[in-house]
Amino acid sequence: MHVTHYSSPPLPLVQQIALDQLLLAGVSHGQVPELVRFYSCVDEGIVLGIAQNPATTVHADRARQERLSVLKRFSGGGTVLIGQGCLLFSIVLKTGKRVPPYAVRRAYEYVFEPLIAAFSEHGIPVAFHPPCDLAVNGRKIAGTAQAQKRGAVLVHGCLLIDEDLDRIERCLRHPPDEPVYRRGRSHGEFLCNLSELGLDRAATERILSTAWADSEQPRHLDKELLESARTAVQPL
């Protein structure tokens, strides 16, 4: 799988969420090609899946103390803290024979198979743990989520590079639903930065590019898409 590689400038987190939604609609309507992008945010925050309740997933008082906004995205998945130590990615694909419509697990497997192979070439044994985690030796390195629109699927996620795991422990409650492999572990015990495995942001992005992108040199996203994302407001 090698799809069009786009770049986008650092934007506020709320605008990156809006941009993902616009890109999913664009691929769905045939206005944008299948794509991957790697990006960062100018701010930090906590982002909930569409069905999540902040009362059960966020320590609201601590989030305020840390000056973290609390937002909801349009995709599923759990609650994540997006900090400067994360690398964010989004992939938007057409659905069809490769990824049947609304085949949630198959979409994750299709996207993650080449990524797992690319990490393996660097001696890092990444595994997919349903419903939507990537982990190394039982410790989570990435949380992901998915959304579908007629004819297209979006998989986006957050890779931990050198994030402050203590801050995640302070600000996020233990999830009300956890994958079997977590076995009740705290955030600090369960999460793993890729820096612990010898990878920095640039090296991680090269691995992702090898797995997913048609070129290491990205194209620029349409200015109208970026402007539409900039005018979006999505409070919790």
N, C-alpha and C positions, 0 to 999 in steps of 0.2 A: 504494500500500500504506500504510494507516494503521491501526495496531493499538493495543490498549489500552496506555497509558503508565503504568508503575508506578514508584514510587520505592522504594528500599531504603536503610537506613542504612549508613554505612561499617562494614564487618565485616573480620575477619581474612581474608586471601586464601584460606585453606583453606575457610572458611565460604562465601565467595562462589562457589567452585567447587562446593561441595555444594548451594548454593541453585540454581545453574543446572541441576544434575542433577535436583533436585526439580521445578523448573518444567517441564523437558522431559517428565518423567513426568506432571505434572499436565495439560499440554496433550494429551499422548498419550491419557490416560484421560478427557478431556472435563471435568476438574475445574477447569481454569484456562483462561481465554480466550487467544487469540493475544496476544502481548505484546512490548513492548520495554522495557528498563530501561537507564539510565545510572548508573554507580556508581563508588565508589572504595573503597580498602582502608585499614585502619588501620595495616597493616604493608607491607613490601616483600618481594619474593621472585622466584625464578626458577621458571617453570612449564614443564614439558615436555609435549609431546603424548603420547598413550597408548603409541605405539610407539617413543618416543625413549629413547636410552641416555645417561644423564648423563656417562658416561666420554668420550663423543665430542662432547658439546655444551656442557659446563660446565667452566670452570676452577674446580674444587672448592675449592682452597686460597684463591683470590681471593674466591670467594663467601663463604667463612667469614670472611675478613678484613673484608668489607663487611657482615657479619651478615645475609646474605640466606638465607632458607630455600629449600630446593629441593623442589618438589612436582611431582606428576604430575596432570594432569587426565584426564577420561574421554573427551575429544574428540581428534580427530586434529591435524594441523598440526605446527608446529615449536616450538622452544624460545624463550621470550620472558622478558625481565626486566620485571617489573611494579613500577614506581616511582611516586613521588608526582607525577611529570611526565606520567603517562599518564591518559587517559580511557577507561574500560572500558564496553563495551556488550554486551548480549545480546538477541537476537531469537529468539522461539520461535513457529513457525508450524505449522499443520496441513499435512500433505501431501495431495495430490490432483491436480486438473487444473492448478492454477497451478504447483505444485512436485511433480512425480511422486515417489513414494517412492524413496529411494536414488539420485536423480539429483543427484549431488554438485555438479557444475558449474552445473546449472540453478538449484539453491538459492542458490548464491553470486550468480549473475547476477540473479536475481529480487530479492534483498535489496539488491544494490549499485546497480542501475540508478537507482532514485530518489535514492540518496545522491549518485551521480555528478552527476545533474542538479542537485541542490541546491547542491553545491559549485560547479558551473559558473555558476550564477546569481551567485556571489560572485567570479567571475573566476579560479577555481582549477581547473586541468584535471586532475582526478583520473581515473586509469585503473585498471581491474582487470587484474592480471597473474596468470594461473593458475599454481599451483593456488589460491592463497588470499591474495594480497597486494593492497593498495591503494597506489598510488604517484602522485607528481606529478613530471613531467619525468624519469622513470626513477629517482626516489629514493623509497624505501618510507616511507609515513606510517603504515601499519597492518598488523599481522599478525592473521590471523583463523583460526578453526578451526570445525569442524562435527561434530555428532553427530546421529544419527537413532535414533528409537525408533518402534515401530509407530504410524503415524498422525501423527508429528510430527518436526520438524527444528529443531535449535538451531544458530544461527550466532552466535558470540561473538568479540570481538576487542578489541584494545588500540590506541588511537590515540595517537601521540606528540604531545604538546602542547609541553612544555618539559623533556623528559627529559634526563638526563645521558648523552650518547652516549659519552663517554669511559669511563664506568663499564660500559656495555654492552660496549664493546671489551675492557675488562679481564676481565670475568666470563664472557662467552660465547665459546666457540670458534667458528671459522668453520664453518658448517653442513656436514655431510657431503653433503647434497643441497641444491642451490640452484636457484632458478628461472633460466631462461635469461637474463633481462634483467639479472640481478645482475652477470654477467661477472667473477666473481672479486673484486669489490670488498670491501674491509674494511667492518666495521660502520660506522665513522665516515664513510666515503665513500658508503655505500649508504643510510643512514638519514637522515630529514629530519623535524625538528620542525615542527609547524604554526605555531609562533611565528615561524619564519623567514618564513612567508607572511602574517604579520600577524593570526593568529588566536590568541585565548586560549581557556581552557577554556569560559567561558560562551558565547562566540561559536560555538565548535565544537558545543557541545551544542544550541544553537538550530538550527544547520544540520541536525544529526541528527534533532531533533524535527520539523522541517519535512518531512524525507524520510520518516520512519517512524511518528511518533506521532499518535494521534488528538487529542491536546491537549497544550499546553505545560504544563498543570497536571496532574501525575501523581497517580494514586491510590496508596494505601498497600497494600503486600503484606500478605496474611493473617499474623497474628501466629504462628499455628501453623507456617506454612512457615518463618518466620524462626527460630523456636525449634528446629525440626528441623535447620536448617542450623547453628545454634550448637552443637548437640551432636555434629556430625559431626567425625570425625578422619580425615585422609587423608594420612599420611606417605608419602614416596617408598619 
